Amino acid sequence: MTTIRDNDQQQAHSEFAADKPSVFPIWVRVFVAAGGLLMLVGGLIAMLKPSMLIAPHDQITNGVKIYAGYVAARNLALGLFLPLLMALRSRRALGSMMVLVGFIQILDVIMDCVEGRWAIVPGVIVLGVLYFIAAARVSGAPFWRRESWA
């Protein structure tokens, strides 16, 4: 049995969904495709040539190989699912995935600062912020608002 409140919520949700265009803006499509490609390339580098992830004078140990495998798994999964969710036009899932990737970028910035990789910090910050903006555009609201998750 549905209540008046349930009907009002369904109507509000359908009106909110009707405001969203069925196709993503071109800049979001380009950004998701490029971001997915970068994730895939990073995953392949971590999997096939982990020595590119460390300084030239550092040694490849078993620990480096293990963590390179984790980086490869993470990046390959994200790199595959970002474009896939966009192709499926799955707004909620794509928005959630982009928020996740945005937070990963912010955590990467923190690690870059801790380890003194100052040259790449601004680019990674911009990338993380762009993921948050694109996620808000896809879901219709920024991630901290309830509407983006409903």
VMD Tcl script that draws the C-alpha trace (Angstrom):
set ca {
  {0.00 0.00 0.00}
  {1.44 3.34 -1.02}
  {0.92 6.43 1.03}
  {0.49 10.01 -0.05}
  {4.03 10.70 1.09}
  {5.40 7.87 -1.11}
  {3.48 9.22 -4.10}
  {4.82 12.74 -3.46}
  {8.38 11.41 -3.24}
  {7.98 9.40 -6.45}
  {6.55 12.41 -8.26}
  {9.35 14.68 -6.99}
  {11.94 12.10 -8.02}
  {10.46 11.70 -11.50}
  {10.29 15.48 -11.94}
  {13.92 15.78 -10.81}
  {14.95 13.02 -13.22}
  {13.00 14.70 -16.03}
  {15.16 17.81 -15.60}
  {18.29 15.82 -16.45}
  {19.10 15.38 -20.12}
  {19.46 11.80 -21.27}
  {22.90 12.44 -22.77}
  {25.89 13.66 -20.78}
  {27.45 17.01 -21.71}
  {30.32 16.73 -24.18}
  {32.93 17.89 -21.67}
  {31.84 15.17 -19.21}
  {32.03 12.52 -21.94}
  {35.51 13.67 -22.99}
  {36.66 13.89 -19.37}
  {35.33 10.43 -18.45}
  {36.85 8.89 -21.59}
  {40.23 10.56 -21.01}
  {40.18 9.76 -17.29}
  {39.29 6.14 -18.01}
  {42.10 5.91 -20.55}
  {44.61 7.38 -18.08}
  {43.48 4.90 -15.43}
  {43.87 2.00 -17.86}
  {47.34 3.15 -18.93}
  {48.38 3.58 -15.29}
  {47.10 0.10 -14.49}
  {48.94 -1.43 -17.43}
  {52.17 0.34 -16.46}
  {51.84 -0.91 -12.87}
  {51.18 -4.44 -14.11}
  {53.72 -4.69 -16.95}
  {56.54 -2.31 -15.97}
  {56.35 -1.41 -12.25}
  {59.85 0.07 -12.41}
  {58.25 3.15 -14.00}
  {56.45 3.80 -10.70}
  {59.62 4.31 -8.66}
  {62.73 6.48 -8.84}
  {65.41 5.29 -11.29}
  {67.89 4.42 -8.52}
  {65.35 2.46 -6.42}
  {65.25 -1.32 -6.48}
  {62.22 -3.43 -7.44}
  {61.46 -5.67 -4.47}
  {58.71 -8.22 -3.91}
  {56.86 -5.60 -1.85}
  {56.98 -3.14 -4.76}
  {55.63 -5.83 -7.08}
  {52.78 -6.64 -4.68}
  {51.72 -3.02 -4.32}
  {52.09 -2.46 -8.06}
  {49.61 -5.31 -8.48}
  {47.15 -3.53 -6.18}
  {47.59 -0.29 -8.13}
  {47.04 -2.18 -11.38}
  {43.86 -3.82 -10.10}
  {42.46 -0.53 -8.80}
  {43.27 1.46 -11.92}
  {42.14 -1.19 -14.39}
  {38.78 -1.58 -12.62}
  {38.17 2.18 -12.48}
  {39.43 2.68 -16.02}
  {37.02 0.05 -17.35}
  {33.96 1.03 -15.33}
  {34.02 4.80 -15.83}
  {33.46 4.62 -19.62}
  {31.19 1.57 -19.27}
  {28.84 3.36 -16.86}
  {28.83 6.38 -19.15}
  {27.99 4.20 -22.16}
  {25.15 2.61 -20.16}
  {23.96 6.12 -19.17}
  {23.85 5.02 -15.55}
  {23.80 8.46 -13.92}
  {23.71 7.39 -10.28}
  {26.43 4.77 -10.60}
  {28.64 7.00 -12.76}
  {28.22 9.92 -10.37}
  {29.11 7.71 -7.41}
  {32.12 6.29 -9.24}
  {33.35 9.79 -10.12}
  {33.02 10.89 -6.48}
  {35.06 7.82 -5.49}
  {37.75 8.63 -8.07}
  {37.75 12.26 -6.93}
  {38.40 11.19 -3.35}
  {41.13 8.80 -4.53}
  {42.79 11.77 -6.25}
  {42.57 13.84 -3.06}
  {44.15 10.99 -1.07}
  {46.84 10.73 -3.76}
  {47.52 14.47 -3.25}
  {48.01 13.88 0.46}
  {50.47 11.06 -0.25}
  {52.27 13.20 -2.85}
  {52.67 15.96 -0.25}
  {53.89 13.55 2.43}
  {56.44 12.08 0.01}
  {57.51 15.45 -1.41}
  {56.29 15.06 -5.01}
  {55.35 18.73 -5.21}
  {55.49 19.01 -8.99}
  {52.44 16.81 -9.55}
  {50.29 18.06 -6.65}
  {48.53 20.89 -8.57}
  {47.60 18.61 -11.48}
  {46.21 15.92 -9.21}
  {44.18 18.50 -7.26}
  {42.69 19.83 -10.51}
  {41.89 16.28 -11.60}
  {40.14 15.51 -8.29}
  {38.11 18.73 -8.38}
  {37.09 18.06 -12.00}
  {35.84 14.61 -10.99}
  {33.70 16.23 -8.26}
  {32.33 18.84 -10.69}
  {31.58 16.21 -13.34}
  {29.89 14.00 -10.74}
  {27.69 16.93 -9.68}
  {26.81 17.60 -13.33}
  {25.92 13.96 -13.95}
  {23.87 13.45 -10.78}
  {22.30 16.91 -10.74}
  {23.72 17.93 -7.35}
  {27.07 17.98 -5.52}
  {27.88 14.82 -3.59}
  {27.24 16.37 -0.19}
  {23.58 16.97 -1.06}
  {21.04 14.22 -0.65}
  {19.66 14.71 -4.17}
  {22.87 13.39 -5.71}
  {22.37 9.99 -4.05}
  {18.59 9.60 -4.47}
}
mol new
graphics top color blue
foreach p $ca { graphics top sphere $p radius 0.5 }
foreach p [lrange $ca 0 end-1] q [lrange $ca 1 end] { graphics top cylinder $p $q radius 0.2 }
display resetview
